[in-house]
């Protein structure tokens, strides 16, 4: 009789990982679903920031522009790679709500790309004698910005399966879309009425005059171009990014109420990042006024988007709001002898 073989002892369980210092897991490639993309994201971003810093501090008029462009290219690559890596990690972890990159990271990634677009637009315009901050240059910049937003969302969100265009409220322009667009148009005047008391209080507390990103031109052709840029193109691009993408992602992760508030604050904050002043106090005052005056319409846009479930309604509100402000600014400019 053959004796039975001794039972194989069970393998000891691996020891539990020892927690490292706070934040260590953020920088390690261990267990990453896409370690190469993660490394490219961090390295390109850090090197890009370093090159930009060297360009700004070099004081070399001949070398600084080249370094600045190189830094912006590296930073763009790094941030896009980082956003892609983040989305892959969320899908690998089986996140059930929203499996794409953070909207904040996508917006940050759009900044260096947009600066490169301004350079790409400004060089040919300068060659034909046009200014980048003129009506045609601003329209070209706004179109480029909208295309950058759409391209990043397509690359990092739609193509990865995190959200579809339909889930972000982007549907074809048909009779229903026109109706939703008009519903947003009808809300523009009430929103402006609600904004007036906020602006009045701000003007008393902070005696500064905000500068419009699309200032009056004093001429019909220039104003028409500004109107297309500010009331048509910009609302489409911004609503696609801040409502269609960001608000949808946050609504899935945190719920509708937080999505509206967080999306509104984020929208208003992004619009004050480039504000400057003659002094630090003036810059802060201008930023506070710009933020507080944009917040009511930003909250209204988020609420309208989630309530209607389509991007067309907030586009109608946003475009009409911007258009009315541009018209009022142009009228005031011309009546004051500016045109």
Phi, psi and omega per residue, in radians:
X1 nan 2.227 -3.118
X2 -1.424 2.186 -3.137
X3 -1.188 2.507 -3.141
X4 -1.130 2.520 3.108
X5 -1.207 2.486 3.132
X6 -1.116 2.484 3.140
X7 -1.088 2.418 3.118
X8 -1.304 2.161 -3.129
X9 -1.125 2.496 3.128
X10 -1.099 2.512 3.118
X11 -1.198 2.418 3.123
X12 -1.137 2.461 3.108
X13 -1.193 2.495 3.128
X14 -1.101 2.514 -3.136
X15 -1.107 2.570 3.114
X16 -1.109 2.429 -3.129
X17 -1.079 2.388 3.127
X18 -1.371 2.139 -3.122
X19 -1.091 2.348 3.127
X20 -1.555 -2.969 3.120
X21 -1.147 2.732 -3.139
X22 -0.962 2.297 3.105
X23 1.540 -0.091 -3.095
X24 -1.100 -0.653 -3.118
X25 -1.150 -0.346 -3.122
X26 -1.207 -0.549 -3.000
X27 -1.864 -0.046 -3.122
X28 -1.521 2.625 3.068
X29 -1.683 -0.061 -3.122
X30 -1.129 2.209 3.115
X31 1.372 0.114 -3.136
X32 -1.299 2.457 3.091
X33 -1.285 -0.508 3.130
X34 -2.385 1.272 -3.047
X35 -1.090 -0.654 -3.126
X36 -1.112 -0.768 3.135
X37 -1.144 -0.639 3.105
X38 -1.095 -0.794 -3.133
X39 -1.149 -0.775 3.116
X40 -1.036 -0.736 -3.140
X41 -1.026 -0.870 -3.104
X42 -1.218 -0.822 -3.073
X43 -1.129 -0.829 -3.116
X44 -1.117 -0.665 3.131
X45 -1.149 -0.810 -3.105
X46 -1.181 -0.754 3.123
X47 -1.146 -0.712 3.114
X48 -1.060 -0.787 3.095
X49 -1.083 -0.686 3.120
X50 -1.122 -0.750 3.134
X51 -1.139 -0.695 3.098
X52 -1.093 -0.735 3.123
X53 -1.089 -0.744 3.109
X54 -1.086 -0.718 -3.142
X55 -1.091 -0.737 -3.100
X56 -1.260 -0.486 -3.080
X57 -1.719 -0.132 -3.020
X58 -1.228 -0.636 -3.072
X59 1.263 0.192 3.133
X60 -1.681 1.904 -3.111
X61 -1.153 -0.451 -3.122
X62 -1.487 -0.583 -3.045
X63 -1.690 -0.553 -3.038
X64 -1.003 -0.790 -3.139
X65 -1.060 -0.673 3.135
X66 -1.154 -0.786 3.114
X67 -1.108 -0.685 -3.131
X68 -1.106 -0.774 3.113
X69 -1.117 -0.751 3.120
X70 -1.082 -0.728 3.117
X71 -1.121 -0.712 3.117
X72 -1.133 -0.661 3.105
X73 -1.113 -0.833 3.138
X74 -1.101 -0.743 3.141
X75 -1.121 -0.687 3.103
X76 -1.074 -0.808 3.127
X77 -1.074 -0.783 -3.106
X78 -1.111 -0.771 -3.098
X79 -1.220 -0.672 3.097
X80 -1.158 -0.742 3.096
X81 -1.103 -0.710 3.108
X82 -1.105 -0.706 3.101
X83 -1.150 -0.710 3.095
X84 -1.112 -0.717 3.111
X85 -1.104 -0.713 3.137
X86 -1.088 -0.745 3.108
X87 -1.101 -0.724 3.126
X88 -1.108 -0.728 3.130
X89 -1.095 -0.700 -3.134
X90 -1.168 -0.672 3.095
X91 -1.197 -0.662 3.139
X92 -1.147 -0.573 3.127
X93 -1.399 -0.100 3.113
X94 1.287 0.587 3.084
X95 -1.070 2.249 -3.017
X96 -1.555 -0.452 -3.023
X97 -1.428 -1.274 -3.116
X98 -2.294 2.187 -2.994
X99 -1.925 0.461 -3.139
X100 -1.976 -3.090 3.134
X101 -1.229 2.777 3.115
X102 -1.078 2.331 3.049
X103 -0.982 -0.605 3.134
X104 -1.102 -0.739 -3.140
X105 -1.158 -0.652 3.119
X106 -1.142 -0.734 3.110
X107 -1.126 -0.757 3.104
X108 -1.054 -0.700 3.124
X109 -1.112 -0.515 -3.120
X110 -1.267 -0.340 -3.042
X111 -1.171 -0.964 3.128
X112 -1.133 -0.569 3.102
X113 -1.132 -0.695 3.126
X114 -1.151 -0.665 3.097
X115 -1.119 -0.679 3.069
X116 -1.138 -0.645 3.109
X117 -1.129 -0.669 3.105
X118 -1.069 -0.716 3.102
X119 -1.121 -0.787 -3.125
X120 -1.096 -0.547 3.108
X121 -1.414 -0.695 -3.034
X122 -1.183 -0.621 -3.093
X123 -1.101 -0.924 3.118
X124 -1.142 -0.581 3.099
X125 -1.129 -0.708 3.117
X126 -1.124 -0.606 -3.131
X127 -1.159 -0.485 3.135
X128 -1.779 0.161 3.031
X129 1.488 0.363 3.117
X130 -1.917 2.601 -3.130
X131 -1.632 2.543 3.134
X132 -1.143 -0.608 -3.128
X133 -1.547 0.162 3.009
X134 -1.426 3.024 -3.086
X135 -0.971 -0.807 -3.120
X136 -1.170 -0.751 3.109
X137 -1.098 -0.700 3.126
X138 -1.192 -0.676 3.080
X139 -1.097 -0.769 3.110
X140 -1.076 -0.702 3.134
X141 -1.158 -0.699 3.135
X142 -1.172 -0.690 3.090
X143 -1.104 -0.785 3.116
X144 -1.062 -0.723 3.125
X145 -1.067 -0.787 3.125
X146 -1.092 -0.707 3.125
X147 -1.166 -0.641 3.097
X148 -1.125 -0.791 3.092
X149 -1.000 -0.874 -3.103
X150 -1.101 -0.699 -3.129
X151 -1.145 -0.737 3.124
X152 -1.156 -0.706 3.113
X153 -1.129 -0.737 3.114
X154 -1.081 -0.812 -3.081
X155 -1.205 -0.817 -2.961
X156 -1.670 -0.325 -3.034
X157 -2.064 -0.933 -3.061
X158 -1.302 -0.883 -3.093
X159 -1.145 -0.408 3.114
X160 -1.544 -0.092 3.124
X161 1.444 0.166 3.140
X162 -1.185 -0.779 3.076
X163 -2.564 2.586 3.041
X164 -1.682 2.864 3.083
X165 -1.024 -0.723 -3.123
X166 -1.111 -0.671 3.124
X167 -1.168 -0.412 3.088
X168 -1.603 0.204 3.079
X169 1.378 0.201 -3.118
X170 -1.615 1.872 -3.137
X171 -2.262 2.873 -3.054
X172 -1.113 2.699 3.127
X173 -1.379 1.831 3.094
X174 -2.324 -2.906 -3.114
X175 -1.059 -0.689 3.132
X176 -1.161 -0.691 3.127
X177 -1.110 -0.683 3.099
X178 -1.084 -0.723 3.105
X179 -1.087 -0.729 3.102
X180 -1.143 -0.670 3.098
X181 -1.054 -0.779 -3.138
X182 -1.182 -0.577 3.098
X183 -1.118 -0.616 3.065
X184 -1.226 -0.669 3.107
X185 -1.022 -0.725 -3.095
X186 -1.148 -0.402 -3.113
X187 -1.526 -0.161 -3.043
X188 -1.106 -0.790 -3.105
X189 -1.117 -0.809 3.068
X190 -1.019 -0.659 3.129
X191 -1.147 -0.705 3.091
X192 -1.103 -0.711 3.116
X193 -1.070 -0.693 3.114
X194 -1.235 -0.472 -3.116
X195 -1.366 -0.461 -3.068
X196 -1.011 -0.836 3.111
X197 -1.054 -0.647 3.109
X198 -1.088 -0.787 3.131
X199 -1.129 -0.631 -3.134
X200 -1.145 -0.769 3.112
X201 -1.116 -0.760 -3.127
X202 -1.088 -0.660 -3.120
X203 -1.153 -0.461 3.113
X204 -1.414 -0.762 -3.094
X205 -1.276 -0.698 -3.111
X206 -2.130 1.680 -3.091
X207 -1.337 1.137 3.091
X208 -2.217 2.771 -3.140
X209 -1.941 1.911 3.133
X210 -1.108 2.533 3.116
X211 -1.753 2.244 3.132
X212 -1.238 2.435 3.058
X213 -1.119 -0.372 3.056
X214 -2.146 1.435 -3.035
X215 -1.205 2.791 3.093
X216 -1.035 2.625 -3.104
X217 -1.894 -0.479 -3.105
X218 1.398 0.098 3.107
X219 -2.400 2.603 -3.019
X220 -1.114 -0.827 -3.101
X221 -1.110 -0.784 3.138
X222 -1.112 -0.710 3.130
X223 -1.145 -0.683 3.115
X224 -1.062 -0.716 3.113
X225 -1.153 -0.740 3.095
X226 -1.063 -0.665 -3.122
X227 -1.157 -0.709 3.094
X228 -1.112 -0.758 -3.124
X229 -1.138 -0.831 -3.013
X230 -1.489 -0.505 -3.046
X231 -1.862 -0.146 -3.134
X232 -2.127 -1.093 -3.012
X233 -1.241 -0.895 -3.101
X234 -1.020 -0.804 3.118
X235 -1.053 -0.646 3.123
X236 -1.100 -0.869 -3.128
X237 -1.119 -0.783 -3.082
X238 -1.236 -0.657 3.114
X239 -1.199 -0.613 3.071
X240 -1.069 -0.724 -3.102
X241 -1.376 -0.949 -2.958
X242 -1.439 -0.568 3.115
X243 -1.742 -1.037 -3.079
X244 -0.975 -0.857 -3.091
X245 -1.548 -1.104 -2.984
X246 -1.116 -0.836 -3.087
X247 -1.167 -0.656 3.085
X248 -1.106 -0.800 -3.137
X249 -1.071 -0.783 -3.120
X250 -1.248 -0.563 3.092
X251 -1.119 -0.665 3.120
X252 -1.232 -0.573 -3.089
X253 -1.499 -0.657 -2.981
X254 -2.171 -0.153 -3.072
X255 1.789 2.832 -3.014
X256 -1.143 -0.790 -3.060
X257 -1.074 -0.848 3.137
X258 -1.143 -0.617 3.141
X259 -1.089 -0.739 3.136
X260 -1.127 -0.803 -3.116
X261 -1.185 -0.846 -3.118
X262 -1.130 -0.719 3.115
X263 -1.145 -0.687 3.117
X264 -1.145 -0.789 3.133
X265 -1.115 -0.736 -3.132
X266 -1.111 -0.766 3.126
X267 -1.042 -0.832 -3.126
X268 -1.159 -0.650 -3.118
X269 -1.178 -0.742 -3.129
X270 -1.041 -0.600 -3.077
X271 -1.355 -0.062 3.122
X272 -1.976 0.038 -3.046
X273 -1.155 -0.508 -3.075
X274 -1.758 0.154 -3.116
X275 -1.295 2.340 3.096
X276 -2.254 2.966 3.109
X277 -2.623 3.031 3.128
X278 -1.206 -0.493 3.072
X279 -2.320 2.922 3.116
X280 -1.106 -0.697 3.128
X281 -1.114 -0.717 3.122
X282 -1.152 -0.687 3.126
X283 -1.097 -0.749 3.120
X284 -1.119 -0.764 -3.140
X285 -1.089 -0.752 3.117
X286 -1.116 -0.688 3.132
X287 -1.148 -0.744 3.134
X288 -1.112 -0.773 3.138
X289 -1.110 -0.791 -3.129
X290 -1.111 -0.728 -3.140
X291 -1.134 -0.888 -3.068
X292 -1.168 -0.592 -3.130
X293 -1.327 -0.394 3.115
X294 -1.550 -0.381 -3.035
X295 -1.057 -0.769 -3.131
X296 -1.037 -0.793 3.137
X297 -1.199 -0.578 3.107
X298 -1.119 -0.744 3.097
X299 -1.149 -0.690 3.109
X300 -1.110 -0.683 3.136
X301 -1.131 -0.757 3.117
X302 -1.137 -0.768 3.115
X303 -1.073 -0.769 -3.120
X304 -1.134 -0.699 -3.136
X305 -1.084 -0.839 -3.118
X306 -1.230 -0.558 -3.133
X307 -1.239 -0.730 -3.092
X308 -1.563 -0.411 3.119
X309 1.235 0.396 3.136
X310 -2.520 2.596 -3.126
X311 -1.321 -0.339 -3.028
X312 -1.207 -0.606 -3.138
X313 -1.114 -0.893 3.095
X314 -1.152 -0.509 3.054
X315 -1.100 -0.728 3.101
X316 -1.085 -0.766 3.118
X317 -1.158 -0.825 -3.094
X318 -1.101 -0.816 -3.118
X319 -1.125 -0.734 3.139
X320 -1.195 -0.715 3.095
X321 -1.016 -0.884 3.127
X322 -1.091 -0.730 -3.111
X323 -1.094 -0.753 3.126
X324 -1.110 -0.717 3.125
X325 -1.152 -0.683 3.112
X326 -1.136 -0.710 3.127
X327 -1.137 -0.793 3.125
X328 -1.085 -0.705 3.121
X329 -1.145 -0.685 3.129
X330 -1.187 -0.731 3.120
X331 -1.091 -0.781 -3.139
X332 -1.117 -0.669 3.141
X333 -1.123 -0.793 -3.111
X334 -1.268 -0.668 3.135
X335 -1.203 -0.406 3.114
X336 -1.514 0.089 3.109
X337 1.541 0.207 -3.132
X338 -1.397 -0.369 -3.075
X339 -1.903 nan nan
